[in-house]
Amino acid sequence: MKPNPRSQHTHTHTDRAVPVAPSRSRLRPLGLDEVRITGGFWARRREVNATATLDHCRDWMERVGWLGNFRAPVQARRGREFADSDVYKLLEAMAWAGTGSDPVTETIAAAQEPDGYLNTHFGRPGQQPRYSDLEWGHELYCYGHLIQAGVAQIRTGGEGELAKTALRAADHVCATFGPGGIEGVCGHPEIETALVELARATGEQRYLDQAALFIDRRGRGTLADGEFGRAYHQDDMPVRQATVLRGHAVRALYLACGAVDVAVETGDEELLAAVVRQWETTVARRTHLTGGMGSHHRDESFGDDFVLPPDRAYSETCAGVAAVMLGWRLLLATGEPRFADLAERTLFNVVATSPAEDGRSFFYANTLHRRRRGTVPAPHAVSPRAESGLRAPWFEVSCCPTNVARTLALLPTYLASVDDHGIQLHQYADAEISVDGVALRVRTDYPSGGTVTVRIARSPDHPWTLSLRVPAWTEGATTWLVDADGTRPTVAPGTAAVTRVFRPGDEIRLELPVAPRWIAPDPRVDAVRGTVAVQRGPLVYCAESVDLPDGREVDAVRVDTSAEPVDGPEDTVVAPGELAEPPDGPWPFRPLDQVDASAAESRGIVLVPYHSWANRGPSTMRVWLPTNQP
């Protein structure tokens, strides 16, 4: 909140413990040493992450040989070509969580070649040559996650061996793919945002220049065409010309993150505007109610506009993580709360859905309609399939567990920001915030309850502004902002701000309307036309068969939208409706005048938060609910 002599929107180099540290932006992020989550929804999940998930991931990586790849002979290498990246994501998570990683780091550093090259799948005797498969080899992608882990170490504990390994790899990338080098890009974006962050952490311009070069090369046909087309790799058109995110969802979102980072650091407003345009169209036409992205299982890709089938929703967990990463970058760059709105939706309904309550099994894909009860995965077996009716302890492709782990470890950095005028709260949790002479204590049981109380513990003797996001989901309901002097104005979706001289003990209270509401789909989403969903605050709800009587399945559920859903016990919602088993026949189609209305049992339909489903054993589930209206 101190005026910056360079520019209102330019920040000096920061050593804060943050994953994203723009040198110029509308808002400046706060680090893990400035924001602490102290209780509630996210504190529970972060505790499980720190005490169970990190060890779970490390144990599985030893079991399946991914850690051993760095010390094993070539012929014994195990896992997919990108397995190295998951080791690096685990190291990043451990850095943000403050747990030790020295033995793992030493093993990785010992495997690095003298020129900085590091990959267990390419380049050694008996393997394919270096950079011989840029489309699918993931070498630069793996470097990206290594570099992000190195940046995490720099910002949490200084330049240790992990950071030195990452720096050597980054120098190798610049020497190999810079001007006069290989004129190519990686089939899976990730290196771009990592190089920008390394430039921010070290002040070295060459890393930013290389990231900008990769962004400029993308979409110019440097990758070979394949079975999914050039759009799969976002190599069908330059980033500046694209109007929507397309192709492989995680690839598209990581590329957008890198483009925002480059745009912010170079002051490229045209590039930033292009990504904002792509985000807007994607959110309006290609995003599920949960915030999930991706409709195609075969290629893990976005569908066409309004192709959002609930039973075939891919909604990969990693795409959810990437969407949060993108939203945070756009929020810092523009200051617009709409980016925090989607990040909140995705955090609660995709990221929080993936791990089981014990943090030791995960969803890879996040369907919105499960038609058959899944089988319980074997606790010591690797799941070969991303699609699953129950969370699995590990996958042949286990990018999602480590991505969730690092996201939960750094989650406090997504809660708040500062600018020259004050402090902005973007996500709500019990938390303590201390920065620039201001100390705040946030108390809330959000998302169960809608009251967020901010108590001033310390404040300077001059006016400053406290801003609180009013979520877009409050549209059509009344939100109150209660000031310390007792004034109680209503506020609209967007930002509620109070500017004055605050005194210790002052309290500002935001009262959000979290009552359950019916949600209707856009009629162009053919797959869910004629159905409704229920949302309570930021949480999407679902019907699960374990809450139905007599072994019934969710296909029997019909809801009555002539009355409102109401709160039930223990965070459930009860929707008015009925159970009606459709009659069986020799043919599943019949004239409208011959439709036989089956006997219906009127009852309240118990709905649970979508993030909690499948924690009580095999079940069927659906988010979009048929109505009993003609």
N, C-alpha and C positions, 0 to 999 in steps of 0.2 A: 504493500500500500504506500510505499515511499516513492515519490516522483523519480523517474529515471531521466537523467540528463540527456540521454541519447534520443529517446523517442517514447511517446506514451505506450507504444505497442512493441517496444524492443526490450528484451531482458538481457542482462549480463549473464555470463557463463554461470551455471548452477552446479553444485555438487550435491543437490538434494537426491534422496533415494527415491527416484521416480523412473518409470519406464520410458516416459516421453518428456523431453525437456526442450521445447522450442526456444530458440534464441530471440524470436520475435513472434508475437501472437497477441490476440485480444486478451487472453486469460493466461495466467501462469499457474501450473500445477503445483500441488503441495506433496511433500514427500512422506515416507513412512515415519520419519522422525517428527512430523508436524501433524499428522492425522492418525488417531488410534481408535479402532473399533472396539468398544468395550462391552457390548452385550447384544442380545437379540438374534434375529434371523441369520445375519451374516457372521456374527461372532461364533455361533455354533458351528457353522460350516467351515470357517477358517480354523477352528480348533481341531475338527476332524481331519481337515487337510494336513495340518501340521503334525498331528499325532498318529495318523493312520495312513493317509493317501501317499505321502512322500516315501515312507518306508515300503509300502505296498508296491509302488512303481519301481523302486530300486531293487527290491527282492525279485520281481518278475523279470527285470532286465538282466539280472544275473542268471536266472533260471533259463531264459530263452536264448541267452548268449550274446545279447546286444552289447553289454559291457565287455564281455570277453572278446568281442571282435577287435578291440583296440590292442589286445595282447596276444591273440591267437594267430596261428599260421593261416595263410590265405585259404587253404582248402577247408578249413574248419569254420569259415565265416557263416553266420546265420542271420536270418531276417531279410526283410526287403531292402532294396537299394537305399532307402531313406531312413533306415533304422538309427543311424548315427544321430539324426536330428532329435529323436526322442530322448536320447541320453542328454543332449544339450538343453532341451526344455526342462528336464528334471534338474539339471544344474542351475538353470535360471531360477526355477521355483525355490530351490534350496537357498540360493543367494538372497532372494527377497524374504524368505522365511527366517533367515538368520541361522540356518543349520549348517554344519560342516560338510565339505565335499572334497577335502584334500586328497584322499586316496584315489578317488575317481579322476580328479583333475590330473594327478600325476600320471595315471595310466594313459589318459588322452594326450597329454603333452609329449609323452615318450613316443607316441605313434606318429607325431608330426614330422614331415620331411624337412630337410634343411632349408628348402626354399619356401616353406610355409604351407605347402600342400598337405591336406589332411582329409582322408576319406578311406574307409575300410572296404569299399566295394569296387573301387577303380584304382588303377595306377601301379599296382604291385605285380610281381611276376605271376603269370597265370590269369590275370584279370584283364578286362578291357582297358585300353589306354585312357589316360585322363581326358576328360571333356569330349569323349567320343560319342556321347549320347545326351546332348543338351536337352532334348525333348523330354526324356524320361529318367535321366540319371540322377537328378536332384543334387548334384554336387554343390552348386551355388546356394540352393535352398538350405542344405545342411550347414554351409558356412553362415548363412543368415542367423540360424538359431544358435550357433556357436558364438557369434558376435554379440547377439542379444544377451547371452549368458555372461559374456565378458563385460559388457556394459553394466549388467546388474552387479557384478562383483566390484567394478570400479566405483559405483555409486553407493554401495553398502559397506565396503571394507577396504577400498583402495586397490591398487594394481597388483594383484597376486598372480599366481601362475596361470589361472584360467584367463585372466585378462591379457596376459602376455601371449598366450596361445592364440587368442582371438585376434590380437593386433598383427601377429605374424601372418595369420590366414588372410586378414583384410589387405595387408600389403601385397601378398601374393595375388589376390584377386585384381587389385589395381594394376599390378605389373602385367598380368596375363590378359585382362579384358579391357585395359585402357586404350587410349589412342595408339594405333599401330599394332595392337594385339588382336586377339580373337574378336571378330565383330559379331558377337552373339549375345543371347540372353538365356536365362534358365527357363525351362518349361514350367517350373513352379515358382512364381514370384515369392520373395521373402528377403532376399539379399538387399533389396533397395532400402526398405525401412531400417534394416539393421545398420547399413553403412551410414545413413543419415544420423542415426542415434550415436554411432561411434564418432562421427565428426563433431557432434554436439558435446560429447563427453571429453574429447581430446583436443578440440580446436583445430584438427587437421583438415584442411580444405580438400585434399585429394579424395577423401572418402565421400564427401558430398558431391564432388564432381563426378565420381564414378557412379554414384546412385542416379544422378541426373542423366548420365549417359545411358544407363540401363533403361530408364523411363522413356527416353527419346527413341531408343532402338525398338521398343516394344510396338508391335503392330505393323512392322515393316517386312514381315515374311522371312525373318531370320531363322525361324524354326520350320522343320519339315511338316508338311500337311499330314494329317493322320485320319484315323477312322472317325474321330469325333469332330473333325474340322478345325480350322485355325482359331475359331472363336473359343474353343475349349481352353486354349492357352492364352487367350486375349491377344493373339498375334494376328488378328484379322484387320485391325485398324488402329491407328495411333491413339494413345490415351486421350489426347485433346479433342478428337473427333467423335468419340463414343458418347452415346446419349443414355445408356443403361448398362448396368453390370450384367455380364453374360458369360456363358461357359462354366467351367468348374467353379463352384461357388467360393471355396476357400482361396483358390488362386486369384479370382477376381477381387476379393475383398483385401487380400494382402497387397495386391498391386495398387489398389486404391489408397491403402495406408501409405505406401511408399511414395505415391504421387503427391499426396497431401504434405508429407514431410518435406519433399523436395520443393514443392510450391511455397511452403511457409518459409523455409530457409533462404530461398532465392528471391522471395518477393514476387513470385510468378502468379499474378491474380488470374490470368487466363487458365492456367492449369488447375488452380484451386476451384474456379468456377465450373470447370468441366467435371470434376469429381462431385461437386455439390449437385450438379444436374443429373449425373448418373445415380447418385444416392436418392434423389427425389423420385425419379421414375421407378427405381427398384422398389422403394418403400411403397409407392402407390399401386404397383402392379405385380410385384414378384415376391412379396413377403407374406409369410403365414401370420395368423393372428398372434401366435406366440412370439413373433419376432424372428422365427426361424427362416433360414434361406436355403433354397435348393429343393427342387421337385423331382429330379431324375435320379434313380438308383444306379442305372447303368454307367453313367459318367459323372455322377455326383454334382450335377449341374443345375443352374437355373432353368426353369421352363420358360415358355413364351409368356407374354402378358396374361395374367389372370389364370394361368395353369397352376392351380394350387390344390391338388387333390389331397384330402386329409389322410386317406389310407395308404397313399403312396408318397406322403411327405417324407423327403429324405432329411432335411433340416439337420444337417450334420452338426455335432457339438462344436467341432473346430470352426465351422462357419459362424456359429453363434459367438464364439470367442473373437473371431476376426471382425464381426460386425460391431462388437463393443469397442474393439481397438479403433476401428474407423470412426465410430461415433464420437469417441473421446477426442480424437485428433481434430475432427471438424468442429467440435464444441470449443476447443481451445483456440482454433483459428478464427472462428466467427463470433463466438459468444452467444450463439443462438440456442435456446433451451430445447428445441425440437430434437436435437441430436442426443441430448441426455434422455429424452423421453423414450426413444427407441432403444437406447442402451439399457435403460431400466427394464423395459419389457423383455428384452433378450436375456438379461442377467437372471431375472426371476423365473422365466419360463423355458429357457434353453440351458443356460450354464448351470443353474441350480437343479435342473432335472436330471442331468447326466449322472452324477454320482449317487450311489445308494446312501442310505442314512449312515452306514458304517464307513463310508469312504473307500470301500474295497471292491466295488464293482461299478460298471458304468454303462450308459447308453452311448453308442457311437452315432446312430441315427435316432431321430426323435419324431416318431409317427404321431399323428393326431387321431388315429382310429385303429385300434387293434381288434381284428375280427376273430382271432383264435387265441385261446389261452396258450401262452408260451410254456416251454419246459425249463426247469431249473438248470442252468449251466453247471457243468462239473466244476467244482471249486479249484481244481488244479490243472485244468485243460485250457488251451488257447482256443478262443472262439474263431471259427473261420469266416463268420458272417458279420457284417456291420448291422444288418437288420436283425432285431431280436425282440422277443416279447418280454424278456427280463434282462436286467443288466448283467453283463458278463465281467469276470475278473480281469480278463486280458484278451486282446485281439491279435490276429496276425498283423494287422495294421493298427497299432495302438497310439495313434497321434493324439486322440482325444483325452485320455486320462492325464497325460503330462500337460496338455494345454489347459485343462481345468485346474490342475495343481498350480501352475504359475499364475493363472488369473486370480484364484482365491488368495494366493500369497501376496499379490500386489494390490488387491482390491481397495484398501484404504486410499490409495492414490487417486481413485476415481470419484471420491466423495465431494471434494471441494477444490476451489481455486481462489486466486486473488488477482486483483488488478490495482491500478493506481488509486482507485476509489474505495475499495473495500474487499469483502469476502463474499464468495458465492457458494451456496450449498446446492449440489446437483443431485446427489443420491442420499437417501435418508436411512440412518442407522444410529443406534446409540454410539456416540463418539465423543472424543475430546480433540479439539483443534487448537493449536497454538502457533501463531505466526505473526511477525512484525509487531510485537507489543500487544497483540490481542489474544485472549484465551476464551474459548467457547466450550460449553458443555451441552451436547445435544442429547435429549431424552425422547425416546419414542418406542412404541411397540409395533411400528410399521414393519410389514404391510398388514398385519392383523388389525391394527388400529390406525386411524388417520390423523392423530394429533402428534405434531412435531414441536417440541419446546426447546428453544435455544436460550440458554442462560449465559449472560456475560460474566465471566470470571475476572477478566482483566481487559482494560481498554485505555487507549491514549486520551488526552484531554482535548481532542479536536474531532470534528464531525467525520464520520465515515459511513459507508453504506453496507448494510447486511442484506444480501439478496437470496431469496429462496425460490427454487423452481416450483411452479404450480403445474402439475402434470397435465398433458393433453387429455388424459382420460377423465378429467373432472368436467369436461365440456357438458353443459346442460344441467349441472348441479351447482350447489352453492359452496364456495370455499371462503373461509374467514381467515383474516390475518389479525391477530390480537396483539396490540402493542403494549408496552409496559405501562403506559398511561391509561390503559383501559379502552382506548378507541378500538373499534371492531369493524373495519370496513370489509366488504366483500372484494375478492380479487378474481381475475379471469385467468384462464390458462396462459402460461408464459412465465413471467417473473414477477414476484412480489418483493418490493424493496422498501427498506426503512433507512433513512439517512438522518443522523443526528449525533450528538455527543452521548455516547453510551456510558453508563455507570456500572460498576460491579454490582451484581444482583439483579440487573434489569433482565426481563424475560420477554421474548417474542414467541408467539405461539401461532403455528399454522394448523388450521383445522380442515383436513381434507375429507371429502365425502366418499367413504370406502364401501358404501352399501352395494350389494350385488346388483348387476344390471344385465338385461338382455342385450346381446350384440347381434346385429344382422350383417350378412355378407353383402359385398357388392354383387349385383345380379349377374355380372359378367363372369364371376367365379362359378362356372357351371357345376363343378363337383359338389358344391354345398348349397346350391340354390334351394330354397324352401326349408332350410334348417336355421337354427339359431345357436348361439353359444352364450356362456355366462362369464362375465368378468367382474371381479371384485377388487377395486383399487387397481394395482398393476398386475394382479394375478389372474390368469386364465384358469377356468375350472373344467372338470371333466366328470363324466359318469364312469364308474368302475364296477365291474360285475360283483366284486366282493361285497358291495353295499346293497345288492339286490336280493330278494328272498328266493328260496327254493331253487338255488342254482341257476337262476335266470341269467341271460346274457344281455348286453347293452343294446342289441338289436331290437329288444322289446320296448325300449324307452320311447315315450312320446311326451313332450312337454306342452303346457298350456300357457301361451304368452298373453292371455287376457288378464293374468294376475302376475305380480312381480315375484321373483325369487326372494327368499329371506335368509338371514343368517341362521345357521344351525350351530350345534355344539362343536367346540374344538376346531375352529377354522373351516368347518364345512358350510355348505350352502344347501338349502332345501328348495327345489324348484317344483312348482305345481305341475302335475302331469299324471301319467298313467302307464301301466304296463299292458301291452297288447301284442300277443304272438301272431304274426301274420300266418294265414292258413297255407298249408302246403298244397301243391297241385302238380299235375303232370307237365305244366308249362308255366314259366314265370311271368307271362304277359297276358293281359285280358282286356276287353273293352271297358271303358270307364264306367258304363252303366251296369257292368257285371262285377265291379269290385265288391268283395264281401267284407263288410266291416266286422272284424273279429271282436269277440268279447273283450272288454277293457276293464282293468282293475285300477280305479282311481287311487292315487297315493302321492305323497311327496317323494320326489326323486332326490336322493342324497348325492351331492356333488362334492368332489374334493379338489384341492389345488392340483393343477396338472403336474407341478414339479414333484408331487408326492406319489404319483401313481406307480404301481408295480413294486411297492415296498412291502406288500402284504401277501406275496405269493402270486402264482399265475392268475391272470385275469384278462377279460376283454375290457376295452376302454374306448370312449369316443368323446371328442371335444364338441363337434358340431352335432346338435341334437334335432331329430325330426320333431315337428309339431303335430298336435292333434287337430289343427285347423284344416278345413277343406281347401 
